[in-house]
Amino acid sequence: MGAQDNDKEISSEEFRQTVSEWFSTRRTTGIRLIESMKPKSDSNEDYTIAYEVVFEPDTLEKAWLEVWFTTEGKVAVGLEKRDRIAQRMNVKNRREGFATGHEPSSVTQEGLLAIMTIIADGQIAISASCLPIWGLAKTKAVILPETSEALASRDYNAQWWLEVAHEFHPSDLRFKPW
């Protein structure tokens, strides 16, 4: 079972079309859409990426988002880059990669569009901890209960990578909507 439109599995082309249509209806400013139908895959991973889309913001105050669709029909999400978080916090970053996200898993189209919308609408924050001298240490995504409920109602299981908090902490990094 992979990316689904209800019970029907979708192809990478159908997935691309869904994401492109979603993006075009948003009328965003300051976000560049970068697509690749032949992305470079990591030989250390047990999956192959068939399609990759990057939503690249022109400012640190808007969230960076990457979505991958694998040849097996699974979906991975990468939210914000660690180096961008470190820049925003004016600290060192000693590790590359995403601040948070999830490895390829089964996600419905409705669920994927819901998480992308929540990120694009700025309804998510990054909680980051820093260590003296070291710099950026841990990062995690934080959402509010109503956001978690909205994701659950669209069959997107966010509990394993998104922390639900009753309110955002003043030190959480919030994002402007795109």
C-alpha positions, 0 to 999 in steps of 0.5 A, a space after each residue: 500500500 503506497 500513496 493513495 487516493 482513497 484505496 487507489 495507488 497513484 503513480 509518480 506522475 499523478 502525484 506530481 500533478 496533485 502537488 503542482 495543482 495544489 501549489 498553483 492554487 495557493 498563489 504564493 510569493 517568495 517560494 520557488 517550486 523545484 521538481 525532479 522526476 529523476 532525483 539522485 538517490 542515496 545508495 545507503 537507503 533501501 528505497 529509490 526516489 521517483 519524484 522529488 519536489 522542493 518548496 524553497 523559500 526566499 527568506 528564513 521566516 518561511 518554511 522549507 519543505 521537501 516531499 519525495 515519492 518513492 518507486 514503491 509509492 511511499 511518501 517522505 517529508 523533510 521540513 526545514 533545514 538544520 542550517 537554516 534553523 541555525 542561521 535564524 538562531 545565530 548559532 553553529 550547525 554541525 550536522 546537515 539534513 532536515 530539522 524534522 520530517 519522516 522517512 517514506 511511508 504510506 500517506 493518502 493524497 488527502 493527508 499529504 495535502 493536509 500536511 503541506 497546507 499546514 506547513 505552508 499556512 505557518 501552523 507549525 513551529 520548530 522547537 530547537 535546543 542549543 548547547 554551549 560551544 556546540 550550537 544547534 542540537 535537537 530540533 522537533 516540529 510542534 503543532 497545536 491540538 486543532 492542527 493535529 485533529 485536522 491531520 488525523 481527520 485526513 488520515 495523516 498520522 502525525 503523532 510519530 514525528 510531530 509533537 502536540 503542544 497546547 500552545 507554542 512556546 515563545 522560543 519556538 521558531 514560527 514561520 510566516 505563511 507562503 
